[in-house]
Structure formats: C-alpha cells, structure tokens
C-alpha cells in the first residue's frame, strides 16, 4: 500500500511512541517491512553510542526518505514479515 505525502507529513510529525505504534500497526496489517541494502547487497547499518543498528520501515516511501547522507546509492528491499522473523 502506497503512502501519500500528506500521510508522510503527519506521521513524521508524530511523537516517537506514536510513530512506533503506527509502524507496528502498518507492519501487522501489511506483513511487509522495507530495508536498505548497499551496492554490495549487504544491509545498510548505522552506529549509535557503540551500538550497531539496522533500520527498517513500514513503507517504501519512508525508506526513500532515508536514502541521504551516504545512503544515496542504497537500494530498498521489501521483506515479508515471515522471512524477517525467521532470521
């Protein structure tokens, strides 16, 4: 299901806990998540306070917003929730 620009603006202005709840509901409904892969087909990872992070999104449009600041050459991959939870 495609996310329109109005929904993106509304969701990105939510408080963190509300964005989290939105994410959970959307993923539960669609049973799909989106991740970024680098040109070597590896997960795009971040580091924060010594912790390695893997970001994932509930819609392709949200992942597209993150293809900046060194992630411009990444590609978006759709993964079923079943496959994601099996790994």
Secondary structure by P-SEA (a helix, b strand, c coil): ccccaaaaaaaaaccaaaaaaaaaaaaaaacbbbbbbcccccccccccccbbbbbbcccaaaaaaacccccccbbbbbbcaaaaaac
